[in-house]
């Protein structure tokens, strides 16, 4: 009983809605209805009908764009298997919109980086640095790949940073 009430108080204090199933409404224990000052109950008929009716997180205004974005660490190979690899690098916080994309251009020739892989990330405006990671799928075992990394804002605008061409070799079969 105490745990349920404490949990309900925490949830109500956080501004969330809390539905108590019939089993937790303490029926038959002297409390035919839960205290109304602790838990706000909502019948299923009053519950939001679609996910669009519920707001999960505030939309933040874009942060100040960095005057210059620099790669501080990497890019480096975080993981390599015979069919995939993950590259990782860190930049100063590029600012701008919350949503950014980590992008890798790669191929089997340093002059022809004809393939691309990207990963969406969310920038934390309170952190000075941002870590980018991208997974490249469909690699061929024992093949050398060349790559260059960059990042863009959600609108496709480049953050203004691109790495020199690097390379790695995918492990052999089963690696």
Residue pairs with C-beta under 8 A, 6 or more apart in sequence:
1 26
1 29
4 20
4 24
5 35
5 38
8 18
8 20
8 34
8 38
8 39
9 38
11 18
12 18
12 38
12 39
12 40
17 40
17 42
18 39
18 40
18 41
19 41
19 42
19 44
19 47
20 34
20 39
20 41
25 31
25 33
25 34
26 32
26 34
34 41
48 54
60 98
60 125
62 95
62 96
62 97
62 98
63 93
63 95
63 96
63 97
63 98
63 123
63 125
64 95
65 94
65 95
65 96
66 92
66 93
66 94
66 95
66 159
68 160
69 91
69 92
69 94
69 151
69 159
69 160
69 161
70 91
70 92
70 161
71 89
71 90
71 91
71 149
71 161
71 163
72 90
72 91
72 92
72 129
73 89
73 90
74 87
74 88
74 89
74 90
74 149
74 163
75 87
75 88
75 89
75 104
75 147
75 149
75 163
75 166
76 87
76 88
76 89
77 85
77 86
77 87
77 168
78 86
78 87
78 88
78 133
79 85
79 86
80 86
80 168
80 170
80 171
80 175
81 139
81 170
81 171
81 175
82 139
82 141
82 142
82 170
82 171
82 172
82 173
82 174
82 175
83 137
83 138
83 139
83 140
83 141
83 170
84 135
84 136
84 137
84 138
84 139
85 135
85 136
85 139
85 145
85 168
85 170
86 133
86 134
86 135
86 136
87 104
87 133
87 134
87 136
87 147
87 149
88 131
88 132
88 133
89 102
89 131
89 132
89 149
89 163
90 129
90 130
90 131
90 132
91 129
91 130
91 132
91 151
91 159
91 161
92 128
92 129
92 130
93 123
93 124
93 125
93 127
93 128
93 129
93 130
94 100
94 123
94 130
94 151
94 153
94 159
94 161
95 123
95 125
96 123
96 153
96 157
96 159
97 123
97 153
97 154
97 155
98 122
98 123
98 125
98 154
99 120
99 121
99 122
99 123
99 153
99 154
100 120
100 121
100 122
100 123
100 130
100 132
100 151
100 152
100 153
100 154
100 159
101 118
101 119
101 120
101 121
101 151
101 152
101 153
101 154
102 118
102 119
102 121
102 132
102 133
102 134
102 149
102 151
103 116
103 117
103 118
103 134
103 149
103 150
103 151
103 152
104 116
104 117
104 118
104 134
104 136
104 147
104 148
104 149
105 113
105 114
105 115
105 116
105 147
105 148
105 149
105 150
106 113
106 115
106 116
106 117
106 136
106 145
106 146
106 147
106 148
107 113
107 114
107 115
107 145
107 146
108 143
108 144
108 145
108 146
109 146
110 146
110 165
110 167
113 146
113 147
113 148
113 165
115 136
117 134
117 135
117 136
117 137
118 134
119 132
119 133
119 134
119 135
121 130
121 132
121 133
123 130
124 130
130 151
132 149
132 151
134 149
136 145
136 147
139 145
139 170
140 170
141 170
141 171
141 172
141 173
141 175
142 169
142 170
142 171
142 172
142 173
143 169
143 170
144 167
144 168
144 169
144 170
145 167
145 168
145 169
145 170
146 165
146 166
146 167
147 165
147 166
147 167
147 168
148 162
148 163
148 164
148 165
148 166
149 162
149 163
150 158
150 159
150 161
150 162
150 163
151 158
151 159
151 161
152 158
152 159
153 159
